[in-house]
Amino acid sequence: MEIYVQTSSPRTTPESKKLHEYHVPGTSDPDGLLPAKWFSGSGPEAINHFLSQDLDVVLLSLPMSPETKGCIGAEQFKILGKKKPFLINVARGPIVDTPALIEALETGLVRGAALDVTDPEPLPKGHPLWKAPNVFITPHISWHSSRLTERISNIILENLERWDKGEPLLNRVKR
């Protein structure tokens, strides 16, 4: 299996493919070596080009913005229908057009979906997604794991060391 990545900005050099934020050792790809191919761009044309790559699994992990709202809809599911991949959404529910997803599931354009987020959220009782074929729905908990406390502790310890050395802190929020 190969991994393909779509980013909003081009990452054409080895340095640009590296993670520059904190990552738990052994749980990520800090040097950006795993992807076999990198794609870039954030508009519909770039997204459609990426989705046309005969993908087996599509994992959505992108921020919610006016540009990304509804960026996976009927047109994108039609493109994906060639290979019929499995869709995973751990980003934000409104990134995917829910009625288009339901239709894609019912018509077989996608093999199935694992949704940690939905639109609307929480998903009301009786919503069509509950009965759509091949759907797994979790209550927006994909961030949680049995190692969460360890991960948070590692970040705190790393930040204490950085603070002591006068280095920039990890995961700093500019307000």
C-alpha positions in Angstrom: 0.0 0.0 0.0 1.2 3.5 -0.8 0.4 6.7 1.1 -0.5 9.8 -0.9 -0.8 13.2 0.9 -2.7 16.4 -0.1 -1.5 19.6 1.5 -2.6 23.1 0.9 0.9 24.3 0.2 3.5 22.6 -1.9 6.1 20.5 0.0 8.7 19.8 -2.7 11.9 19.6 -0.6 12.8 17.1 2.1 12.9 19.9 4.7 9.4 21.1 3.8 8.0 17.5 4.3 9.3 17.3 7.9 7.0 17.8 10.9 8.0 21.0 12.6 5.7 20.6 15.6 5.7 18.1 18.4 5.1 14.5 17.7 5.1 11.5 20.0 8.2 9.4 19.1 7.2 6.3 17.3 3.7 7.5 16.4 4.2 9.7 13.3 6.4 10.3 10.3 8.6 13.3 11.4 10.7 13.2 8.3 7.8 12.9 5.8 9.2 9.7 4.3 6.0 7.6 4.3 4.1 9.3 1.5 4.9 7.9 -1.9 3.4 11.0 -3.6 2.7 14.5 -2.4 0.0 16.7 -3.9 -0.8 20.3 -3.1 -3.5 22.9 -3.5 -6.7 23.7 -1.8 -9.3 24.5 -4.4 -11.8 22.1 -6.0 -9.5 21.4 -9.0 -6.6 20.4 -6.8 -8.8 18.3 -4.5 -10.5 16.6 -7.5 -7.0 15.8 -9.0 -5.9 14.2 -5.8 -9.2 12.2 -5.4 -8.7 10.8 -9.0 -5.6 8.9 -7.9 -7.3 5.5 -7.5 -7.3 5.7 -3.7 -8.3 2.7 -1.6 -8.9 4.8 1.6 -9.5 8.6 1.9 -8.7 10.0 5.4 -9.9 13.6 5.9 -7.9 15.5 8.5 -8.1 19.1 7.7 -9.3 22.3 9.4 -12.8 23.7 9.0 -12.9 26.9 7.0 -15.1 28.6 4.4 -12.8 27.1 1.8 -13.1 23.5 3.1 -16.8 23.5 4.0 -18.6 21.0 1.7 -15.4 20.4 -0.2 -16.3 16.7 -0.4 -19.6 16.5 -2.2 -21.4 14.8 -5.1 -18.8 15.7 -7.6 -16.0 14.3 -5.5 -17.9 11.1 -4.7 -18.4 10.6 -8.4 -14.7 10.9 -8.9 -14.1 8.4 -6.1 -16.7 6.0 -7.5 -14.1 4.7 -10.0 -12.2 2.9 -7.2 -14.9 2.9 -4.5 -12.6 3.8 -1.5 -13.4 3.7 2.2 -13.9 7.3 3.6 -12.7 8.2 7.1 -13.5 11.7 8.5 -11.8 12.8 11.7 -11.8 16.4 10.7 -15.1 18.3 10.9 -18.5 17.1 9.8 -19.4 20.0 7.5 -16.3 19.3 5.3 -18.4 16.5 3.8 -21.8 17.1 2.2 -23.9 14.7 4.3 -26.7 14.1 1.7 -24.1 13.4 -1.0 -22.3 11.0 1.4 -25.5 9.1 2.1 -26.2 8.9 -1.7 -22.6 7.7 -2.4 -23.0 5.0 0.3 -26.3 3.9 -1.0 -25.2 3.7 -4.6 -21.8 2.2 -3.9 -19.6 5.1 -5.0 -17.8 4.6 -1.7 -17.2 1.2 0.0 -18.0 2.6 3.4 -17.3 5.3 5.9 -15.9 5.7 9.4 -17.1 9.0 10.8 -15.8 10.5 14.0 -17.6 13.7 13.1 -20.9 14.4 11.4 -23.0 17.2 10.1 -25.1 17.8 12.1 -23.3 17.0 15.3 -24.4 15.4 17.4 -26.3 13.3 14.9 -30.0 13.2 15.8 -31.9 10.1 16.4 -33.5 8.9 13.2 -31.0 10.7 10.9 -30.4 8.8 7.6 -26.7 8.3 8.4 -27.7 5.9 11.2 -29.2 3.5 8.6 -26.8 4.1 5.7 -24.9 1.0 4.6 -21.4 0.3 5.8 -21.1 3.3 8.2 -19.2 3.3 11.5 -20.0 6.4 13.7 -18.1 7.3 16.8 -19.0 10.2 19.1 -16.1 12.6 18.1 -13.5 10.8 20.3 -10.8 9.8 17.8 -8.4 12.1 19.6 -8.6 10.0 22.8 -6.4 7.0 23.4 -5.1 4.9 26.2 -1.9 6.8 25.9 -3.4 10.3 26.1 -2.0 11.1 29.6 1.5 9.9 28.5 1.3 12.1 25.3 0.2 15.2 27.3 2.9 14.6 29.9 5.6 14.3 27.1 4.5 17.6 25.7 4.6 19.3 29.1 8.1 17.9 29.9 9.3 19.0 26.4 7.9 22.5 26.9 9.6 22.8 30.4 12.9 21.9 28.8 12.3 24.4 26.0 11.3 27.1 28.5 14.4 26.5 30.5 16.6 26.9 27.4 14.6 29.9 26.1 13.4 28.0 23.1 9.9 28.4 21.5 7.3 26.2 23.1 5.4 23.5 21.3 1.7 23.9 20.4 1.7 27.6 21.3 -1.5 29.4 20.6 -1.2 33.0 19.4 -4.1 35.1 20.9 
